[in-house]
């Protein structure tokens, strides 16, 4: 390869992490064009990066301590089996047996005694990144909501709507993303977030096809609080479906404007997807249907996990 | 509802797609390495696949068919994105995609050694790589957690990836030496 290894790594890392400037991009581009070996090395490096980013099973050790789903238990047991450690004395064997027995009893008790809360339903959720058990309370359903089939489908999956006046100030320290649909004169924000994006595509577009409306412009939300300057995505859609990124300042401005108009956001949270949504009342129904679809995907994945 | 027009149901499609999603992502990342951009490409690919699912021949494997769509979507992405377009033009993207297909056996073999190499990482490095890739912790937070500067975290990630690549290469060598 024409370039020293360290320099090459720096360029590839810059591309993978999104830190490369224009000059570095151009330098790597020229190198890839002219050097076949560099092309191979680039593909190998980028593939490693892509696997790390897309295969959570590689990080089995950091899964939640109580493996709920059978697959997680099996993989953990396999990992334990693979890990060989020297056993020197019979007392070590006895100690190990005791520890394993205690862990097994704890797990069995957890499975058998953990009942769903009253007025709630138990849901075991497995997504691409984590395995977890969620106990979801039933959402409060008002008399008017009872008539809506959509609301009934939300049962067990969503909490809300819960009107919260404290959300906007609280979001000043981070954890908010926002997207707008000018044609509908409204927008919504998402606080927190999770790896829902990878599950959405087929369903999102089905929403669009069936309703004839633009799909919900939600994607790429990272979990955990994110300061404004690190918001992953701000999209604005125009009537033709073209989109542009919104600047953080624009988002803050829009939220303030909305607040001045007296439109308090409505909060929905989807425990299964570990996400919280804020939306203006005018877009409430849309967000609810979006979250319903999200729940359907999660339920589908749950069924698949149990079927394994 | 579109459901009725398709010969493959949502559920079947989802099953196929989720089964291939990681491979499609890896394929897309060869052309668009930034994770979030690659996820965008995968999403667009899913949409395109759903639209064309009636053309899918179920006697053929799904992943290669889907990867063709991923390539098209990645090219579309490059066209739309000025920054990436400056990095990879269509010809180079095509060249990389072709070469990646040739290397796919080797890449899959390398992938088989990755778990072992990850386990062999020192604890500090492992925490960084888990935080960055698994927990998707922003680098700024990783920087606070580890007491390093942001640049140092990026540098550490670069070193970790290099260490993993070399570890995998070492693990592949003895196997190649065997008859």
Interface residues (C-beta under 8 A of the other chain):
Chain A: X5 X9 X10 X12 X13 X15 X16 X17 X18 X19 X22 X25 X26 X28 X29 X32 X33 X39 X40 X42 X43 X44 X45 X46 X47 X48 X49 X50 X51 X52 X53 X54 X55 X56 X58 X59 X62 X128 X129 X195 X197 X198 X200 X201 X202 X203 X204 X205 X206 X209 X210 X219 X220 X222 X223 X224 X226 X227 X230 X232 X233 X297 X300 X301 X304
Chain B: X1 X2 X3 X10 X11 X13 X14 X15 X17 X18 X21 X22 X25 X26 X29 X30 X33 X34 X35 X36 X38 X39 X40 X42 X43 X44 X45 X46 X47 X49 X50 X51 X83 X86 X87 X88 X92 X95 X96 X99 X100 X103 X106 X107 X110 X111 X114 X115 X118 X129 X130 X133 X134 X135 X136 X137 X138 X139 X140 X141 X154 X157 X158 X161 X162 X164 X165 X168
